[in-house]
């Protein structure tokens, strides 16, 4: 067995073990994988895993970003667009500046270019880490949508600052006008490439709508179809992958059959877990090699790590608790007044600014002779631990402490949609009564079925309170009965197989 096979085998075993441990401990699996990977990395005999940033970005990011955008709500993102843009630009710049100033003051001889490079590396929230944790917690949907939207696009701002700092460290000069133009070209170009890729994909998927396997295969390559051309053109591949995911996801109901969606959801659920799990495990495995390259004392390293993590968290806290009041002073429209959030939900937003593999990949991409490269790598990993592990573990406690329950918007909208669907079924059945092929007893039976479903949904919404019976309990009893009958059929068929009466 060569080294590559050993690494693959080790990663799969580690993912399975730490994924199961996360379920037992009831913690988000990214945390278990990062911590577990860090601890296992010190064990003797563990294969040395070198994380190539280009390979990480190429293999992992396109499908993960596509999947995340695919299931995002275009309506929710549009409603929160102003907050998303402010956080994705203003907050990133503020974090970059504060981190640069703090590290330049704390580390003697630290060049400003290296300090700003670190600020740019740790300023964007990770689109994978935040979503993997937040989606398992009962937080208001508006908060989740804002955080997802911010983490999807804020790397564009950080990338411009990062490239500018790297160029300055190599002897170049800083040009604010050029940097601003670079940011605009990156963002607009990436979105444009994503739109073109989305239009092409919509046409292709319409041609293969009846072929489930081909449709799922095309969806796997969708993120790459936008990411690779964008990177080749020198614009944001991340924004391109996000854009194509939003376009295809919004039109998915027209581009697939029911069986295709079942196949696709099952395939993507497993794929996303494996990609996320391996990615976060690789992040943890970098700790031993990074520590081995440090020439400062442990106390100095810990102090600098705590300082950097505190500045990153503090910058987010400062921004999210000041800009809302500025917006309120400038925009007093009734629609905006209705969208205002209190300080408690904002604290959840502060504590949800998680960093992850994107920051580490950017740090590793620094040239070997970059000033203080080893220290920047270590501090980047410290920020990942401070946000992903410390904030991620305490976030459920903070949600309970802040008493910010789920706003119930998703549940209410689902009930409204299901009630409308049931009523549409009843109405359509009435129009089919005169058809020659439609039997009266079948029409009556189906009308009764959807009539009961509609009454049950109305009772859940809050109407039909005069019903003596809990219709949800009755529905669950019916489902249990159906499952019992299906189970009996399955056992009988398996028995015939075991007897040799029928083949496998």
Secondary structure, 3 states (H helix, E strand, C coil): CCHHHHHHHHHHHHHHHHHHHHHHHCCCHHHHHHHHHHHHHCCCCCCCCCCCHHHHHHHHHHHHHHHHHHCCCHHHHHHCHHHHHHHHHHHHHHHHHHHHHHHHHHCCCCCHHHHHHHHHHHHCCCHHHHHHHHCCCCCCHHHHHHHHHHHHHCHHHHHHHHHHHHHHHCCCCCCHHHHHHHHHHHHHHHHHHHHHHHHHHHHHHHHCCCCHHHHHHHHHHHHHHHHHHHHHHCCCHHHHHHHHHHHHHHCHHHCCCHHHHHHHHHHHHHHHHHHHHHHHHHHHHHHHHHHHCCCCCHHHHHHHHHHHHHHHHHHHHHHHCCHHHHHHHHCCCHHHHCCCCCHHHHHHHHHCCCCCHHHHHHHHCCCCCCCCHHHHHHHHHHHHHHHHHHHHHHHHHHHHHHCCCCCCHHHHHHHHHHHHHHHHHHHHHHHCCCCCCCCHHHHHHHHHHHHHHHHHHHHHHCCCCCCCCCHHHHHHHHHHHHHHHHHHHHHHHHHHHHHCCCCC
